[in-house]
Amino acid sequence: MSRGSAASVFLGVDVGTGSARAGLFDENGKLLGSASSPIQIWKEKDCIEQSSTDIWHAVCAAVKSACSLANVAPEDVAGLGFAATCSLVAVDADGSPVSVSLSGDTRRNIIVWMDHRAVNQAERINATNSPVLQYCGGGVSPEMQAPKLLWMKENLLDSWSMVCRWMDLSDWLAYRATGDDTRSLCTTVCKWTYLGHAHMKQWKESDSRDMEACGWDNVFWEEIGLGDLLEGNCAKIGRSVAFPGHALGSGLTPTAAKELGLLPGTPVGTSLIDAHAGGVGVMESIPDAGSKAGLSDEHAICHRMVLVCGTSTCHMAVSKDRLFIPGVWGPFWSAMIPEFWLTEGGQSATGALLDYIIENHVASPLLSNHAASQSISIFELLNKMLLSMSQEQNSPFLSALTQDTHVLPDFHGNRSPVPDPKSKGVIYGLTLDTSEKHLALLYLATIQGIAYGTRHIVEHCNAHGHKIDTLLACGGLAKNSLYIQEHADITGCPIILPRESESVLLGAAVLGAVAGKKFPGVRDAMKALNAAGKVVNPSSDPKVKKYHDAKYQIFRSLYEQQLSHRATMAQALQ
């Protein structure tokens, strides 16, 4: 059913680690309907791979289902945008998949963002001390694209020679939809060492055009052994870039439109990485007038940090000034909000870590059965159990249950503010207890460990020029009340939750709204479509602060001890 020409609908597509999702939003940013479709993933040690063919099929299924559920006709969709994980896609001249897998499986043409095969390559790139690296917090991560590209050249030369385009996943989705391989300032600046500020004196977002890629540092690519990617004006990695939301090509191609169930020519905006779309979907949310967490002026967003909490967590903060922060990615120009510098902290495993802790505990099957019998999630059951345990034990407050249990959450390395992919997770305080109550304590201690990591990132950013005093949270973990309250208590910051829980989808839809010329720019669209929900304030009990301050010191010491132990063992093996 068509809604008529008076009302526009904006479509956002988000491809996460495990599924493709689509959501439709009205002109007030209200979610009309959403749907998801699972995607396949292959994991073999440090190698984690996916298929672009499988992902596109999942995207098409999700879009069709979302439109059906929202009762939205194709002609009502005024524009769409794509967001995705910062995974690396390889295709040949025909757009067909090229294998990135040691297995040779041609379906596997995506190196997933969390793949850590290129740790050695990242170390060698960082050893060059290239000036480019100052815009990556001092060094690239194995989760970025340059190390992965170098690994491909060194390990799969046949595939390397076949690839015509190396693309970030969100850029590939936009290319698959429009036939336009213009890259996004978001993806290229954040994951490819592209120097977006090379455009600062040439273009502004209002120019609404793609830009010749003048931000590739030729010396850097030659120095790391990937000079061949500079051929053809950098055609394989991007010869033109654009601000997020820039309208690509002539919109949806007839083929893509048919596959998606939409109209040919529907405007498509230049893409965003999923975490950055989350930032766009929530950063301008304004709470009720009585809240201390509101926006007072145009630059008040510079006092905010967005936590995009899913499989991993990304910590996004913007500034008008260029801030170099050791160990934290950026500063990235216009990578999220046009003409603002972005600082990007992160934790490589948060939701994934909680799943790991729960699923690998002896009591997990029993807990799952109990949750199912009550028709609630495992997280809801654990939260209920902790509340009961706090009352049974006369604990002064719930957080105090973990006084003897401490977790360093670096189970997939430390992304920031200590860029150490070799860092390991630590659980301190284990006993022979295998009960459900023990699992609940371990779950709480892990949440706290993750929150101490966020506190470390916030403090580190503020020590280097930021003035962050308010957090905003979105993503799956933001729906967990205990997770959010612990983060508020531990950081001492109020946390704004969005009215619409699907902030990443909303951020992607913002791109479609801008591409469809419904708003002059991304920030204008954000102000119209972002909306705040609940504000979670930190505890006012000084005992809670004292407790977390003490545990935070233990948290910091666990990593320092690990470094000492690592050095001791390395010396023993010399």
Stockholm file with secondary structure:
# STOCKHOLM 1.0

chainA/1-574         MSRGSAASVFLGVDVGTGSARAGLFDENGKLLGSASSPIQIWKEKDCIEQSSTDIWHAVCAAVKSACSLANVAPEDVAGLGFAATCSLVAVDADGSPVSVSLSGDTRRNIIVWMDHRAVNQAERINATNSPVLQYCGGGVSPEMQAPKLLWMKENLLDSWSMVCRWMDLSDWLAYRATGDDTRSLCTTVCKWTYLGHAHMKQWKESDSRDMEACGWDNVFWEEIGLGDLLEGNCAKIGRSVAFPGHALGSGLTPTAAKELGLLPGTPVGTSLIDAHAGGVGVMESIPDAGSKAGLSDEHAICHRMVLVCGTSTCHMAVSKDRLFIPGVWGPFWSAMIPEFWLTEGGQSATGALLDYIIENHVASPLLSNHAASQSISIFELLNKMLLSMSQEQNSPFLSALTQDTHVLPDFHGNRSPVPDPKSKGVIYGLTLDTSEKHLALLYLATIQGIAYGTRHIVEHCNAHGHKIDTLLACGGLAKNSLYIQEHADITGCPIILPRESESVLLGAAVLGAVAGKKFPGVRDAMKALNAAGKVVNPSSDPKVKKYHDAKYQIFRSLYEQQLSHRATMAQALQ
#=GR chainA/1-574 SS CCCCTTSCEEEEEEECSSEEEEEEECTTCCEEEEEEEECCCEEETTEEEECHHHHHHHHHHHHHHHHHHHTCCGGGEEEEEEEECCCEEEECTTSCBCCCSTTCCTTCCEECTTCCTTHHHHHHHHTTCCGGGGGBTTSCCTTSHHHHHHHHHHHCHHHHHHCSEEEEHHHHHHHHHHSCCCEEHHHHHHHSCCCGGGGTTTCCGGGCSCEECCCCCHHHHHHTTCGGGGHHHHTTTCSEEECTTCBCTTSSCHHHHHHHTSCTTCCEEEEEEHHHHHHHHHTTCCCCTTCTTSCCSTTGGGGEEEEEESSSEEEEEEESSCCCCTTSEEEEETSSSTTSEEEEEEESCSHHHHHHHHHTSTTHHHHHHHHHHTTCCHHHHHHHHHHHHHHHTTCSSGGGGGTTCEEECCTTCBCSSSCBTTCCCEEECCCSCCSHHHHHHHHHHHHHHHHHHHHHHHHHHHHTTCCCCEEEEESGGGGCHHHHHHHHHHHCCCEEEESSSCHHHHHHHHHHHHHTTSSSSHHHHHHHHCCEEEEECCCCCHHHHHHHHHHHHHHHHHHHHHHHHHHHHHHHTC
#=GC SS_cons         CCCCTTSCEEEEEEECSSEEEEEEECTTCCEEEEEEEECCCEEETTEEEECHHHHHHHHHHHHHHHHHHHTCCGGGEEEEEEEECCCEEEECTTSCBCCCSTTCCTTCCEECTTCCTTHHHHHHHHTTCCGGGGGBTTSCCTTSHHHHHHHHHHHCHHHHHHCSEEEEHHHHHHHHHHSCCCEEHHHHHHHSCCCGGGGTTTCCGGGCSCEECCCCCHHHHHHTTCGGGGHHHHTTTCSEEECTTCBCTTSSCHHHHHHHTSCTTCCEEEEEEHHHHHHHHHTTCCCCTTCTTSCCSTTGGGGEEEEEESSSEEEEEEESSCCCCTTSEEEEETSSSTTSEEEEEEESCSHHHHHHHHHTSTTHHHHHHHHHHTTCCHHHHHHHHHHHHHHHTTCSSGGGGGTTCEEECCTTCBCSSSCBTTCCCEEECCCSCCSHHHHHHHHHHHHHHHHHHHHHHHHHHHHTTCCCCEEEEESGGGGCHHHHHHHHHHHCCCEEEESSSCHHHHHHHHHHHHHTTSSSSHHHHHHHHCCEEEEECCCCCHHHHHHHHHHHHHHHHHHHHHHHHHHHHHHHTC
//
